[in-house]
Amino acid sequence: MVQATPFLLVLFLALGAHGLSTEKCNLTGFWKNDLGSNMTIFEVSKGGNFRGIYHTAVSATTKKIEKSPLQGFQHINPLNQPTFGFTVNWTFSDSITVFTGQCFVNDKGKEVLETMWLLRSHADKLENDWTATLVGYNQFERAEEQ
């Protein structure tokens, strides 16, 4: 049995290794989040930077919601589920939002973006600064472009 132990260990690792691999997650494309907002991320450069368009489904402003530009970076490394960050400069309000997160492939084989965000609104004076930043979480799923 002592001689069989190394063989069984190698066999176990060979048969189980496929379950340890991660599928590749790609930021480029069309995404929709849990609130109904959508974004398109254009091609990620070799250096990791990207641009896109964000169309929010929610807003506190009374102005008409418009598509807004986004700009970001993906951490370039050999891992298949990259971390990233991007900023949305809202064209219809005095706010800006920064998102950070990671791209995953879930257990159903679907790509998802798990994100946290900070939304910064304009504060009219220093004493009101504490009310000007909101924090939140969104999950984006890859969607068909409309």
Steps between C-alpha positions, in 0.01 A plus 500: 500500500792736564602481132143559386466824699705721261315351202160567656605855591608574141180341364285705739676824403473423128129420518414784736711773343239593241266609779759747625536689172309823455324603184607826340289807573518787250389857583439600138134502402150586620401464868179548700482536879249402767331845480453491122788733415713400205848573373714422203872453553702545183820307431749475788847608381817298554581744781164431666320828440150517355214735425129450474149634543281468813120543494360505851145392578493694830570861592420751773499792257187630329694546174461259210735202539761487223770255404827594669863424418708263707873450514689231686783256546521124524787346692702314239629165623479134399193441718173428322274697736643855498454786743408839357385852577320768301353847540168622360477875438124561508404734214163597651599579861780642714603154620774251421514129590798268537453124477747229597453128473588168351385303196394142582355199322226361726406135555258519205780609265370860479730802526416741784655820630490539878543871580503754780452869423532848646273771361618851575256790465579868524488640855392864519725564803759324713255435783290286263793297369403199711173461304659510155633143464289186464631141502341203329532161336392372158526173315515517121424210269602474138200588283403516135559844352175682425 
